[in-house]
Amino acid sequence: MTAVRTRPAATALEPVRSAVLRRARADADGVRAAAEADAARVRAAAEAKAAETLARARAEGAADAVELLETQRARTRRSMRARELAAQRVAHDDLRRLAVDAVRERLRDGPGRELREALVVVARRLLGPHAVLTDAPGGGIEAEAGGRRVDLTLDALTARAVDRLGADLDGLWSA
């Protein structure tokens, strides 16, 4: 008997059970829909944040690349200028050496004595009549008096003459 009674009670409660199940399914569907909507919002926010971070990183990378490129270009320009100046220095030194050699060669042929006398006059005019004069091994003289010194060697005179060319020598580098 008990078994028979349970069955009519279960049958009688079937509409309540169905309503409770429908209600639970509806609540579960609502919770699932809310969770999916929340997940979609979180995913969209994360994607937007990632896109923003990526865009910022790309912009910073591009700016860093531009800065690095400008630094490299400046370094290259300085290096090229240093090489150019070194080549000019070598050419200038060669010109001095060639000029000194040419003057020595020219003086070997005779006017050396007259040049020495002219240099003595210059030294005495600059330092006075008591200047101590010394013949330089490469030609010309050095003079000293009262702690002052005058270099009238062929090397020094020729170097000063080449140096006085100044801007005229610049034309050699810009052709």
RODO-2510 file (C-alpha; in nm, 4 decimals, decimal comma):
residues 175
     n   res          X          Y          Z
     1     m     0,0000     0,0000     0,0000
     2     t     0,2617     0,2371     0,0708
     3     a     0,4011     0,1915    -0,2774
     4     v     0,0653     0,2695    -0,4303
     5     r     0,0282     0,5828    -0,2267
     6     t     0,3670     0,7134    -0,3200
     7     r     0,2899     0,6924    -0,6795
     8     p    -0,0212     0,9069    -0,6689
     9     a     0,1707     1,1585    -0,4542
    10     a     0,4525     1,1667    -0,7078
    11     t     0,1999     1,2097    -0,9804
    12     a     0,0275     1,4801    -0,7867
    13     l     0,3563     1,6619    -0,7307
    14     e     0,4628     1,6283    -1,0945
    15     p     0,3327     1,9734    -1,1951
    16     v     0,5155     2,1295    -0,8958
    17     r     0,8305     1,9377    -0,9805
    18     s     0,8099     2,0466    -1,3431
    19     a     0,7560     2,4075    -1,2399
    20     v     1,0523     2,3950    -1,0024
    21     l     1,2700     2,2396    -1,2758
    22     r     1,1556     2,4991    -1,5297
    23     r     1,2271     2,7706    -1,2783
    24     a     1,5740     2,6225    -1,2001
    25     r     1,6521     2,5878    -1,5717
    26     a     1,5393     2,9443    -1,6332
    27     d     1,7507     3,0674    -1,3410
    28     a     2,0468     2,8628    -1,4680
    29     d     1,9964     2,9996    -1,8193
    30     g     1,9854     3,3520    -1,6758
    31     v     2,2973     3,2957    -1,4690
    32     r     2,4743     3,1390    -1,7704
    33     a     2,3658     3,4298    -1,9986
    34     a     2,4842     3,6818    -1,7389
    35     a     2,8147     3,4953    -1,7017
    36     e     2,8599     3,4820    -2,0800
    37     a     2,7774     3,8532    -2,1086
    38     d     3,0172     3,9308    -1,8247
    39     a     3,2871     3,7146    -1,9873
    40     a     3,2296     3,8921    -2,3200
    41     r     3,2660     4,2317    -2,1464
    42     v     3,5850     4,1185    -1,9690
    43     r     3,7209     3,9712    -2,2954
    44     a     3,6368     4,2914    -2,4890
    45     a     3,8012     4,5056    -2,2199
    46     a     4,1096     4,2807    -2,2201
    47     e     4,1295     4,2913    -2,6015
    48     a     4,0956     4,6702    -2,5988
    49     k     4,3636     4,6982    -2,3309
    50     a     4,5911     4,4610    -2,5270
    51     a     4,5320     4,6591    -2,8491
    52     e     4,6079     4,9840    -2,6644
    53     t     4,9238     4,8344    -2,5108
    54     l     5,0324     4,6976    -2,8485
    55     a     4,9704     5,0345    -3,0188
    56     r     5,1643     5,2151    -2,7464
    57     a     5,4495     4,9623    -2,7724
    58     r     5,4571     5,0009    -3,1512
    59     a     5,4627     5,3810    -3,1203
    60     e     5,7387     5,3663    -2,8594
    61     g     5,9289     5,1169    -3,0737
    62     a     5,8947     5,3425    -3,3775
    63     a     6,0094     5,6436    -3,1742
    64     d     6,3024     5,4433    -3,0381
    65     a     6,3898     5,3320    -3,3920
    66     v     6,3822     5,6931    -3,5166
    67     e     6,5997     5,8034    -3,2248
    68     l     6,8392     5,5146    -3,2819
    69     l     6,8549     5,5947    -3,6537
    70     e     6,9271     5,9622    -3,5843
    71     t     7,1958     5,8662    -3,3333
    72     q     7,3541     5,6311    -3,5860
    73     r     7,3392     5,8974    -3,8586
    74     a     7,5035     6,1530    -3,6300
    75     r     7,7724     5,9012    -3,5350
    76     t     7,8329     5,8275    -3,9041
    77     r     7,8535     6,2005    -3,9874
    78     r     8,1041     6,2551    -3,7041
    79     s     8,3087     5,9574    -3,8176
    80     m     8,3096     6,0771    -4,1785
    81     r     8,4063     6,4282    -4,0682
    82     a     8,6880     6,2905    -3,8519
    83     r     8,8197     6,0918    -4,1471
    84     e     8,7929     6,3950    -4,3733
    85     l     8,9812     6,6107    -4,1223
    86     a     9,2465     6,3410    -4,0791
    87     a     9,2948     6,3257    -4,4567
    88     q     9,3172     6,7064    -4,4710
    89     r     9,5741     6,6998    -4,1888
    90     v     9,7835     6,4442    -4,3779
    91     a     9,7606     6,6516    -4,6971
    92     h     9,8474     6,9691    -4,5054
    93     d    10,1464     6,8016    -4,3398
    94     d    10,2590     6,6670    -4,6788
    95     l    10,2312     7,0176    -4,8265
    96     r    10,4441     7,1577    -4,5428
    97     r    10,7050     6,8864    -4,5892
    98     l    10,7145     6,9390    -4,9664
    99     a    10,7436     7,3163    -4,9201
   100     v    11,0322     7,2763    -4,6727
   101     d    11,2063     7,0343    -4,9094
   102     a    11,1576     7,2759    -5,2010
   103     v    11,2980     7,5685    -5,0022
   104     r    11,6009     7,3641    -4,8929
   105     e    11,6617     7,2524    -5,2504
   106     r    11,6367     7,6097    -5,3727
   107     l    11,8764     7,7404    -5,1076
   108     r    12,1296     7,4711    -5,1875
   109     d    12,1852     7,6417    -5,5210
   110     g    12,3257     7,9641    -5,3766
   111     p    12,1068     8,2197    -5,1954
   112     g    12,1487     8,0431    -4,8578
   113     r    12,4071     8,2923    -4,7308
   114     e    12,1913     8,5925    -4,8202
   115     l    11,8897     8,4302    -4,6508
   116     r    12,0910     8,3695    -4,3337
   117     e    12,1989     8,7347    -4,3245
   118     a    11,8377     8,8470    -4,3699
   119     l    11,7277     8,6151    -4,0849
   120     v    12,0015     8,7559    -3,8579
   121     v    11,8699     9,1079    -3,9243
   122     v    11,5139     8,9944    -3,8382
   123     a    11,6281     8,8170    -3,5192
   124     r    11,8274     9,1185    -3,3964
   125     r    11,5379     9,3516    -3,4776
   126     l    11,2975     9,1289    -3,2748
   127     l    11,5261     9,0448    -2,9807
   128     g    11,7901     9,3178    -2,9837
   129     p    12,1601     9,3332    -3,0771
   130     h    12,2671     9,0973    -2,7969
   131     a    12,0559     8,8042    -2,9144
   132     v    12,2360     8,4693    -2,9182
   133     l    12,2066     8,3188    -3,2656
   134     t    12,2339     7,9490    -3,3478
   135     d    12,2383     7,7967    -3,6939
   136     a    11,9644     7,5326    -3,7241
   137     p    12,0674     7,1926    -3,8643
   138     g    11,7956     7,2022    -4,1325
   139     g    11,8634     7,5614    -4,2310
   140     g    11,7748     7,8992    -4,0854
   141     i    11,8543     8,0210    -3,7350
   142     e    11,7201     8,0225    -3,3804
   143     a    11,7707     8,3279    -3,1636
   144     e    11,7358     8,3867    -2,7908
   145     a    11,7683     8,6893    -2,5635
   146     g    11,6342     8,7728    -2,2189
   147     g    11,4198     8,4580    -2,1960
   148     r    11,2591     8,5240    -2,5313
   149     r    11,3117     8,2943    -2,8253
   150     v    11,2555     8,3334    -3,1996
   151     d    11,2370     8,0320    -3,4306
   152     l    11,3537     8,1329    -3,7775
   153     t    11,4342     7,7825    -3,8973
   154     l    11,3394     7,6859    -4,2508
   155     d    11,0894     7,4366    -4,1078
   156     a    10,9176     7,7024    -3,8937
   157     l    10,9229     7,9728    -4,1617
   158     t    10,7810     7,7409    -4,4268
   159     a    10,5177     7,6040    -4,1878
   160     r    10,4050     7,9578    -4,1027
   161     a    10,3911     8,0455    -4,4731
   162     v    10,1756     7,7394    -4,5439
   163     d     9,9552     7,8171    -4,2433
   164     r     9,9026     8,1739    -4,3701
   165     l     9,7516     8,0270    -4,6852
   166     g     9,4544     7,9451    -4,4582
   167     a     9,1320     7,9772    -4,6540
   168     d     9,3167     7,9338    -4,9830
   169     l     9,3929     7,5768    -4,8750
   170     d     9,0248     7,5122    -4,8023
   171     g     8,9646     7,5158    -5,1765
   172     l     9,1793     7,2047    -5,2013
   173     w     8,9304     7,0118    -4,9835
   174     s     8,6079     7,1274    -5,1429
   175     a     8,6699     7,0523    -5,5105
***
